[in-house]
Amino acid sequence: MRDVGLRRGAWAGLVAGLAAAALMYLGSGLIGLRTLPEALQPPLLAAMPGPLFGFLIDRLQHAGKVLEEAGLLVAMIVALAVLGAGAGLLADRRGLTRTGLLAGAVAWLVVTLVLLPLAGDGLLGLRGGVTQPLGWAIVFGVYAMLWETVWSSSPAPEPDLGRRRMLTALPVGLALGSLGVLGFLKVPGWVRDVAAPPEAGLSGRVPEITPVGNFYVVSKNFNDPVIPAAGWALRVTGLVQRTLRIDYGQLQSLPAVTEAVTMECVSNEVGGPLMSTGRFTGIPVRDLVGMAAPQAKATALTFKARDGFTETASLKLIMDDPTILVAYRLEGQSLPDKHGFPARILIPGHYGMRAPKWLDEIELTDSESGGYWEGQGWDHQAAVKTTSRIDTPGNGALVGPGPLQLAGVAFAGNRGVQAVEWSADGGKSWAAAQLSAPLSPLTWVLWQVSWSPPREGAYSLQVRARDGRGELQTSQVAASYPNGASSYHTIRVNVHS
């Protein structure tokens, strides 16, 4: 009987757990309930060794976040199945209703007294409002009710065959229905993230300006903030003589500049697509700092974002560089939600990890302590390394005898690009490529060359660049962790007549 209770309890816990997971995501959309995968992601990332995290980013790219969320979701459902199995051992002694309620109460207490505080949401998750503990009470109340229902519908050891089928139909239907809800809510987004990330829409020779819909997107979040302009305000606080509160309309009324800027993710692979160029409009951060009048002991700024992301910079860097912006437009339009609406930071010459989206506050402090990613071991300065890429032809292309157009981009942050060189013999010899004038000193340059292969066969094509100081791009092979990938982008083409 003990084994029977364990199995029936586990089955009931699994079905009820699937329903609880589906209800959790429904609650996230309806009342802003913070899902367990979303809550547990930050402490899990903080506990993960930086080199391992960098390795996984390099190998998995966009699929990594999907696998992480799916894994945490499965872990939640399995934990609820185990809880149900434990409840199954008590059912005969305590009664079904009391046992189900006890299991639901245990789950609620673990989430609100352990997991949510561990995630930084405070006791009972109250930092997210009273809807958090109440929402979880509903989720686990439903779990308790369904656990009892499924247990009651589980067949006895040797029932009539027709009765077995009838009793099995309810829990199977509940399980399939819950899976359907989860699939409807989560799978389309997961498929989009893995199969067609925004930058995947570009192939071949890229335009100087990246279409907004193809501008690369990287986020640490499972669910990014969606912030209405009404009610939002940027605060400038800390070691200032005047605390500022600037709403969205006021921000747009301040004297603004428009800059053409190339952004690159620190996790971009050599030759990778996580690099885009756009025209951003915004307010120089130093102008906002000047309006707030920093106190004498202020030496640094902390940028605080709605999603909990933080980044720091020295006050000297901010005051010396007018290109560092609080940006609120991209290509003349309001920032898309996924790019940080209402406002984000831009720090040209540095990887995108230093450019928080969904900006809420700029705090002046007396120390530059690093930010979110630096806490994972990534480099604080995160200065863009000189990089270059062959966009056409593609790797492994079968091409005719020529002439063949080679083309791509090169980027060196705010140092500019002085020259691009290419090789058709695996780096034994190099020749200069033709460069287009950059849109600004902060953008990539487009390069091209016409090449007539001397014979049929396989060729190894490489590209390298020199920055505006004349320094040659490094050939040293390095992974993205901790300060950006490096090497020469290399492709192979096969020439046939």
Secondary structure, DSSP 8 states (H G I E B T S, - for coil): -HHHHHHHHHHHHHHHHHHHHHHHHHHHHHH----HHHHHHHHHHHHS-HHHHHHHHHHHTHHHHHHHHHHHHHHHHHHHHHHHHHHHHHHHHH-HHHHHHHHHHHHHHHIIIIIHHHTTS-GGGGGG-THHHHHHHHHHHHHHHHHHHHHHHS--SS--HHHHHHHHHHHHHHHHHHHHHHHHHHHHHHHHHHH--GGGG--SS--SS--GGGS----S-SS-----STT-EEEEEESBSS-EEEEHHHHHHS--EEEEEEEE-TT--TT-S-EEEEEEEEEEHHHHHHHH-B-TT--EEEEEETTS-EEEEEHHHHHH-TT-EEEEEETTEE--GGGTTT-EEE-TTB-GGGS-SSEEEEEEES-----TTGGGT--SS-B---EEEEEES-TT-EE-SS-EEEEEEEE-GGG-EEEEEEESBTTSS-EE-EE---SSTTS-EEEEEEE--SSSEEEEEEEEEEETT--B-----B-STTT--BS-EEEEEEE--
